[in-house]
Amino acid sequence: MIIVLHRSSYDRFWEGRKSFATVTSNVRNLSRQIWVNVALPPSDQEDTLSKKGKAPILTASQLHRVKAEALHLCLAFPFAVKHYLRGEDGLNWSDYHDVLPKNFARFDEVGYQKSKTNLTTSYNSISTKSSGRSSPDLGRGDATKRVRPKRSKQNLPSQSTPLLSGAVTHRTVEFRPFADDTSLPLPLIIAHEISHLLFYFRREGLLETVGPAGTNAMNALVQSMVDNMTAMERIANTPIPISYGIHLKQCVTLYLFALPLTLVNDLGWMTIPIVTVVAFTFMGIEGIADEIEMPFGHDPSDLPLDRYCLDLKEEVLYDNDFCPSYSRFRNSVTNVTHPCRTRR
């Protein structure tokens, strides 16, 4: 029973690692394909697309900005998955800075922003506020939680809060008469926005160089990201039944109590070190199984999701800053031979 429990816990740990690695790989591939393949059509095809009603409405600089926004949106997905698996709802987390698009601030508890954000609008980082805790003690994450901003009480408006203040940035919001019971996890919202961007690129004729096959490949990457998030969600909200752990502890305790009585006549004083080693081994195996059962938390033995996300952020932003897109060397052949600048 100890071996079965230990193997089940390790399988959960390893499956979580593989699923998050797949999400990381999909983000790398999707961001690279968007950065390279989304481009203005060649000049010889612009007249044909204009007749079909697919003439692009963006300039090269505007398209470059929208592609950078799409890369940030792809990068926000693993960060959102990490917080979602840990049960850390809300948007006030420091690692969302410079990652989560600005228009996502409309998902708050007060209302929804009425002004719609255009796709060509720059995605700046949302303003994050301290939630009054540096290292949240959440224990095991609850992946059944939905995305609701968890703001501290000092950040909420009160009776003494002035209605007109120069230090507060005002915006038009639509208040709801009652709380909305339905919600959507933040990773799924991000996946929806990515799919919407891909549809926008296809509709505006910005994916004509790769055709329907390239568009389908990008959509398949988004689908794989959601599939692997669901696999990790299954691990997070389906723990090993507690009855297994209780029964195992009882059996190990009874065995360790009975073991000295069976060995004392044959081994004498040697029973003490032998029973100590056996108890250390059995209790250690049981403790390891309990420790790695939920691999998405903050414990040192859990998966270092923070490091994985930061490494991915560095890679994606490096592509954005140093690797030119197709629109950058569209009219220059010499730039093709030097696609990326190396790190210093």
GILINGI-V668370 format. One line per field, one symbol per residue. phi: phi as a letter, one per 30 degrees, with the letter a starting at -180 (. if undefined). A space follows every 10 residues. Layout:
phi: ???
//
This chain:
phi: .ddddddddd dddddddddd dddddddddd dddddcddad deddcddddd ddicddccdd dddddddddd dddddddddd deddddicdj cdbddddibd eddddddbdd acddddcddd dddddddcbd ciadbdccid dcdddcdbdc cddddddbdd dddcbddcdc bdbcdcdbdd ddabdeeddd dddddddddd ddddiccddc iddddddddd dddddddddd ddddddcbdd eddddddddd dddddddddd ddcddccidd dddddddddd dddddddddd dcdcdcdcde dddddddedd dddddddddd cccdcdddcd cbdddddbdb cddc
//
